[in-house]
Amino acid sequence: MVEVYGEIAELYQARGRTARAKAGLLAAVALAESLGSRQEAAKGYERLSQWCEEAGEYAEALAYHRQFHDRWKTIHSEDGDRRLRRMQAEYETKHARHEAEMSREYAAEMEQLARTDALTGLANRRTMEEQIRRCFEQSRTENAPLGVAITDIDRFKSVNDTFGHAIGDAVIRQVARLLADVAGQNPAAFAGRYGGEEFVLLLPGLDTGTAIAVCEDFRESVAAFDWATVAPGLRVTVSVGVCGDHTVRDDTAMIARADEQLYVAKQTGRNRVCT
């Protein structure tokens, strides 16, 4: 019966049903213990330890290995002690490596979250400000053109008021996807959410005329999108302000100038690009 339970457990494990496999093997171990068969019990605990180790469950693996050692010690006490010390050192090393890897992954994930807008997946304002500063300094150093665009969803408050904030969030996400698509066609471009319904598009290496053309493509893609798929009766457009002059004193002034042009676009009818 001990052997039958063990074989059934192995079949479950081979099919990836680890919980059932463990239960079967524990039943085999319990039966072996009741019969006083330390060797069979030891084999069962050793197999459980191996399964847990393969699953990355190092604490449970060590616990089962200790059970294995306790049974085996009465059979081969000296060899069991050496084996336990070696296995314990291996488990502790693996556990320490696992913990270190988890810590690195967690730190990287937290850094990514700190630099990414949660709603859209684009860069957040902090990241965009760093990128604008870097691109501006590079454009001055290399005497290269730089386009900076600020875009805003037209009449976004009325979208929220009419369709609700859930639809408003869906609109922001879709506009972000369209902006990311445009940025993806320009290898050096960098898109981010600046806050609320406002986005920024950096276009390093593009002169003002080319930057305007890129922004027009974005504006047209928003206007042409089938917004009825988001909500019946919904229509969305964007206004864009562009600054292609890096002779201003700093990156903050460049953003301010693009923002002024966004205001002009709003005042002159919306759904347009101004520079």
Order of alpha helices (4+ residues) and beta strands (2+ residues): alpha-alpha-alpha-alpha-alpha-alpha-beta-alpha-alpha-beta-beta-alpha-beta-alpha-beta
